[in-house]
Amino acid sequence: MAQDESAAALRAAKDERQREALIQRQERNILRIASRAKHRFVTKSDDEWSVALCAFSRAIDTYVPERGAFLPYAETLIKRSLIDAYRSEARRENEFAVPPEAFDGETDEDGENPVLGAVVQMSFQRQDTRLKDEIAAVSAQLKLFGFSFFDLTECSPSQQRTRSACAKAVCALLARPEDLDAMFRTRKLPMKNLIRFDGVSGKLLGRYRKYIIASLVILTGDYPILGAYIRGSERGEEE
């Protein structure tokens, strides 16, 4: 198979029809590579698919037998392209990053909602609507689960150890597309599987269910600003 596809790649570099045929045969493999690189289920409607597809096509154009088998070479290019795209997006996100303390579930002495305050502050300072657009879109998704984005101010973990425990549940579901799909289909967190297969505390799941669901909605959607906060928060970058 590997040798056949290596020969096919050489032919595809010179023939558009053969290129299309090779890409069509490898669609599932390209999606698999992208999903593993992003640690979540990637579909053809995601931006990652476009990045991966362009990288695969570039692999066809640049492949020579001296590089070894074609498929491992293409996989390397796809992963590098996704990493480069992520880093480029992260650099842009830094200009619009949400202060981590806005999600810590704490309010100031005046009782101001920290998330709303951060949104308003960033909107005025940056004169940019992307953060508000992301929050509005996420809120619409969360309503399907029976709560709103601003409910997170009351149920987000403030301790890094707790956030790490929540991150374990999030990563477990991202690694199991069937459970993730079930969550979006039933609008319920698959608590039994998380407890049984991943050893996540039932008490933690009960208390931070909304936070975990919101994290999954954000990380599997097109929400780069909020996604940057979630990833940074789970790694403890704000400390």
Residue pairs with C-beta under 8 A, 6 or more apart in sequence:
2 69
2 70
2 71
2 72
3 69
5 22
5 25
5 26
5 69
5 70
5 71
6 63
6 65
6 69
6 70
6 71
8 18
8 21
8 22
8 70
9 22
9 59
9 60
9 63
9 70
9 74
10 63
10 65
11 18
12 18
12 19
12 21
12 22
12 60
13 19
13 60
13 61
13 63
19 57
19 60
22 60
23 30
23 53
23 56
23 57
26 56
26 71
26 74
27 44
29 71
30 49
30 52
30 53
30 56
30 78
31 42
31 43
31 44
31 49
31 52
33 52
33 75
33 78
33 79
34 42
34 46
34 48
34 49
34 51
34 52
34 78
34 82
35 41
35 42
35 177
37 48
37 78
37 79
37 82
37 83
38 48
38 82
39 171
39 174
39 175
40 174
40 180
40 219
40 220
41 174
41 177
41 180
41 181
41 220
42 48
42 49
42 52
43 49
46 222
47 85
47 222
48 82
48 85
51 78
51 81
51 82
51 85
52 78
52 81
52 82
54 81
55 74
55 77
55 78
55 80
55 81
55 82
56 74
56 77
56 78
58 77
58 81
59 70
59 73
59 74
59 77
59 78
60 74
62 77
63 70
63 73
63 74
67 73
89 224
90 228
92 224
93 224
93 225
93 228
94 228
95 126
96 122
96 126
96 128
96 130
96 131
96 225
97 225
97 228
97 229
97 232
98 118
98 122
98 131
98 225
98 226
98 229
99 118
100 229
100 232
100 233
100 237
100 238
101 114
101 238
102 114
102 115
102 117
102 118
103 114
103 115
103 152
103 153
103 156
103 229
103 233
104 114
104 156
104 158
105 152
105 153
105 154
105 155
105 156
105 157
105 158
106 114
106 158
107 113
107 114
107 153
108 114
113 150
113 153
114 153
115 135
115 149
115 150
115 152
115 153
116 150
119 131
119 132
119 135
122 128
122 131
123 129
123 131
123 132
130 225
131 225
131 226
134 223
134 224
134 225
134 226
135 149
135 226
137 221
137 223
138 149
138 214
138 217
138 218
138 221
138 223
138 226
139 148
139 149
139 150
141 217
141 221
142 148
142 149
142 151
142 210
142 213
142 214
142 217
144 187
145 187
145 210
145 213
145 217
146 187
147 210
149 214
151 210
152 210
152 211
152 214
155 207
155 208
155 209
155 210
155 211
156 208
156 211
157 163
157 165
157 166
157 208
157 211
160 236
160 239
162 204
162 208
163 233
163 234
163 236
164 234
164 236
165 200
165 201
165 204
166 204
166 208
166 211
166 212
166 215
166 234
167 215
167 234
168 198
168 200
169 194
169 198
169 200
169 204
169 205
169 212
170 212
170 215
170 216
170 219
170 234
172 179
172 194
172 197
172 198
172 200
173 179
173 180
173 183
173 190
173 194
173 216
174 180
174 216
174 219
174 220
176 193
179 190
179 193
180 216
180 220
182 190
183 189
183 190
183 213
183 216
189 205
189 209
189 212
189 213
191 202
191 205
191 206
191 209
194 200
194 205
195 201
195 202
195 205
205 212
215 230
215 234
218 226
218 227
218 230
219 227
219 230
219 231
221 227
232 238
